[in-house]
Amino acid sequence: MTEKKIPYKIYLEEKEIPTSWYNMRADMKEKPAPLLNPGTLQPMTKEELAGVFCDDLIDQELNDTDAFIPIPEEIQEYYKTYRPSPTVRAYNLEKALGTPAKIYYKFEGNNTSGSHKLNSAIAQAYYAKKQGLKGVTTETGAGQWGTALSMACAYFGLDCKVYMVKVSYEQKPFRREVMRTYGASVTPSPSDTTAVGRKILAEHPGTTGSLGCAISEAVEAATSAPGYRYVLGSVLNQVLLHQSVIGLEAKKALDKYGVVPDIIIGCAGGGSNLGGLIAPFMGEKLRGERDYRFIAVEPASCPSFTRGKFVYDFCDTGMVCPLAKMYTLGSGFIPSPNHAGGLRFHGMSPILSQLYHDGFMEARTVEQTSVFEAATIFAQYEGILPAPESSHSIRAAIDEALKCKETGEEKTILFGLTGTGYFDMLAYEQYNNRTMHDEIPSDEDLKPSLNAIPAFPGNE
């Protein structure tokens, strides 16, 4: 198909916002392994999960067969307050790089949360309200998810308790205050407000925390308070399902102009943005309709895909959650306090882990100084200050575009710009002052947490 004149920003019309989420699992020949009960090592049932998650969300979590799941009208109406988000041609960046590559990005930062996280937050809050719950608990890393959930809970009149990774709580006080403005309570994790938090503090005095620690505290808080459930901003099947609106919109926008990406890039922490962006494109690849190259980009300080094991492991440091089969560094791994707070999870989405294991996508690591170099270039030429998480995909997109410059190939690149970095100025300050350092765990650093992964027959 001949490419039409491409505008800088491709917007869909309101009526073109997706009315159904796309479920990649329906097209996967090898399904993600089920969550296991850590006591019995048997697949978790809906009844067992009901004490932690909302009922309708459990149905979505366990659904491996329905390719499309209708989006409730109430959620569609809320989506219209900030969706569709633009798919943007990075003409200025292309020119600055001198590359023949065409670079597009899907920008998800045009809402108060500053990121894509609201796509799932509003859905999870809706189902909690529908179930008649009083409130929800959660964890947050850099704060985008906590902010998004506090917005969604304020909209539906739910109480919201957020456990924020301590290093991010201290580095990003303004993100914390946005959450409080929307009515959420925010606790630095690990804390002395939960039994598991006190245990972690005793075992790791002075720890800066991790997403695994915060998850443990949020789950304990939910299961010990009547009328509450736990909700998660990444990793789970249900979250990737909700985030598929990103890819569905991006694909429809590119289809309007006959644009077919050769390479699709997303940052990878737990998998929500990456899974959402690639969803409809991966569906085509799984069905044998079209081939794409998918690249997951993770921080060198928390390299789950590239240096982790594909085994069953706990999703949380306190080992109170079900076991998930995923690429993991071990639930006891506490990464260095780098600035990509949303990418500091020890494991990866079971869906993405299975796809990576089966060779449907590739993964690479990048160091945070090179990430902020890419962020600075992007900000100067495209006019958006990107979040540190998003800048991992920018780094890889720039690298791929420069390869095209060397070879003369005119490849089309699509990457996910998950959000803005206006609450990350401490990180930018350290980069600009040249006081930022790269911290990459050695094999010896990883060994204790990898060795502590649950050992049982078949989990090698």
Secondary structure, DSSP 4 states (H G I P E B T S, - for coil): -PPPPPPSEE---GGGS-SEEE-GGGG-SSPPPPPB-TTT-SBPPHHHHTTTS-HHHHHHHH--S-SEEEPPHHHHHHHTTT-SPPEEE-HHHHHHHT-S-EEEEEE---STT-BTTHHHHHHHHHHHHHTT-SEEEEEESSSHHHHHHHHHHHHHT-EEEEEEEHHHHHH-HHHHHHHHHTT-EEEEES-SSSHHHHHHHHHSTT----HHHHHHHHHHHHHTSTTEEE--SSSSHHHHHHHHHHHHHHHHHHHHTT---SEEEEE-SSSHHHHHHHHHHHHHHHTTS---EEEEEEETTS-HHHHSEEEEEESSTTS-SPEEEEEES-TT------S-GGG--SB--HHHHHHHHTTS-EEEEE-HHHHHHHHHHHHHHHS--B-HHHHHHHHHHHHHHHHHHHH----EEEEEE-BB-TT-HHHHHHHHTT--------HHHHHHHHHTS---TT--
